[in-house]
Amino acid sequence: MEYKTMPILDKTFVEQLIPQKFPFVMVDKLLMFSEEEITAGLTVSEDSIFTKEAIFQEAGLIEHMAQSVALYTGYQYYLKQEPAPTGYIGSIKTIEILQLPKLGDQIETTVNILHEFMGVTLVDISSKVNDVEIARGQMKTVLAS
């Protein structure tokens, strides 16, 4: 399977790349992909379970960051013509939330792959709104066996 032209803004296609389903989907765009990095996007919407009083909550932002990693894995599997595997947050080394996004904000999250081995992926993550960093962290995700 060939790479699709980036960015991929088809929300339905992006949702097929991750195991999460509505209302728990926290990515809606695939903006850039390489073997070392992915940039995912999310528009903060009113119908999100993590939007309260027009503010996207901390738990939603952390889940968005984790699903950005899942999107990396899901797109890799798409290229191999295999279904996206289920994964879990294995550990969070650090998460620093500098600002919470608001209703209508476009979150862009870049995941840098530091290490990937036997279903465990260690990543650095940075989330931005309008080129201003709003969150950063490092986490490990683990594929279900």
C-alpha positions in Angstrom: 0.0 0.0 0.0 1.3 3.5 -0.8 1.5 6.5 1.4 -1.5 8.7 1.0 -1.0 12.3 0.2 -0.5 14.4 3.4 -2.3 16.0 5.1 -5.1 13.5 5.5 -8.1 15.5 6.6 -10.7 12.7 6.1 -11.9 12.2 9.7 -13.6 8.8 8.8 -10.3 7.5 7.3 -8.3 8.7 10.3 -10.7 7.0 12.7 -10.2 3.7 10.9 -6.5 3.8 11.7 -7.0 3.7 15.5 -8.8 1.2 17.7 -10.8 3.8 19.6 -14.4 4.6 18.5 -16.8 7.5 19.0 -17.1 9.2 21.5 -13.6 8.4 22.5 -11.8 9.4 19.3 -9.3 12.3 20.0 -7.6 12.6 16.6 -9.2 13.7 13.4 -6.3 14.6 11.1 -3.0 13.0 10.0 -0.9 16.0 9.0 2.6 14.3 8.5 4.1 10.8 8.8 7.6 9.4 8.6 9.2 6.4 10.2 10.6 8.7 13.0 7.7 11.2 13.5 4.0 11.8 13.1 1.9 15.0 13.4 -1.7 14.5 14.2 -4.5 17.0 14.6 -7.7 17.5 16.5 -10.3 20.2 16.4 -11.7 20.8 19.8 -15.5 20.3 19.5 -18.5 20.8 21.7 -19.5 17.1 21.4 -16.2 15.8 22.8 -16.6 14.0 26.2 -13.6 16.0 27.4 -14.9 19.5 26.5 -16.3 21.2 29.6 -17.5 24.8 29.5 -15.8 25.4 26.1 -12.4 24.1 27.5 -10.7 20.9 26.5 -9.8 19.2 29.8 -6.4 17.7 30.8 -7.5 14.1 30.5 -8.6 14.8 26.9 -5.3 16.4 26.0 -3.4 13.4 27.4 -5.7 11.0 25.6 -5.1 13.0 22.4 -1.4 12.7 22.8 -1.7 8.9 23.3 -4.0 8.5 20.3 -1.4 10.4 18.2 1.0 7.6 19.0 -1.8 5.1 18.2 -2.2 6.9 14.9 1.5 6.4 14.1 1.1 2.7 14.7 -2.2 2.5 12.9 -0.8 4.2 9.8 2.2 1.8 9.8 -0.2 -1.1 9.8 -2.4 0.5 7.1 0.7 0.6 4.9 1.2 -3.1 5.5 -2.5 -3.7 4.8 -3.1 -5.0 8.3 -5.7 -3.9 10.9 -4.7 -1.4 13.5 -3.7 -3.2 16.8 -5.0 -2.2 20.2 -2.5 -0.5 22.4 -2.3 1.0 25.9 -0.4 3.7 27.7 2.4 1.7 29.3 3.8 4.6 31.3 4.0 8.3 31.4 7.4 9.6 32.3 6.4 13.3 32.2 3.5 15.4 31.0 3.5 19.1 31.3 0.3 21.0 30.4 1.0 24.6 29.8 -2.4 25.7 28.6 -5.7 24.1 27.9 -7.2 24.5 24.4 -10.6 26.0 23.8 -13.6 25.1 21.7 -12.7 25.4 18.0 -8.9 25.3 18.6 -6.9 23.2 16.2 -4.4 21.1 18.2 -1.4 19.8 16.3 0.6 17.2 18.1 4.0 16.0 17.0 5.3 12.6 18.2 9.0 11.8 17.9 9.7 8.1 18.0 12.7 7.6 20.3 12.6 3.8 20.5 10.4 1.1 19.2 11.0 -2.6 20.1 8.7 -5.6 20.4 5.5 -3.6 20.6 6.8 -1.0 23.0 7.2 2.5 21.7 8.9 5.3 23.6 8.1 8.8 22.4 8.5 12.5 23.0 5.3 14.5 22.3 4.6 18.2 21.8 1.1 19.6 21.3 0.6 23.1 19.9 -2.2 25.5 19.1 -1.3 28.3 16.6 2.4 27.3 16.9 2.3 27.9 20.7 3.3 24.8 22.7 0.4 23.9 25.1 1.7 20.5 26.3 4.7 18.2 26.2 5.7 14.9 27.6 7.2 11.5 27.2 5.3 8.2 27.3 5.6 4.6 26.5 2.8 2.8 24.7 2.5 -1.0 24.5 0.6 -3.1 21.9 -1.8 -5.7 23.3 -0.5 -9.2 22.8 
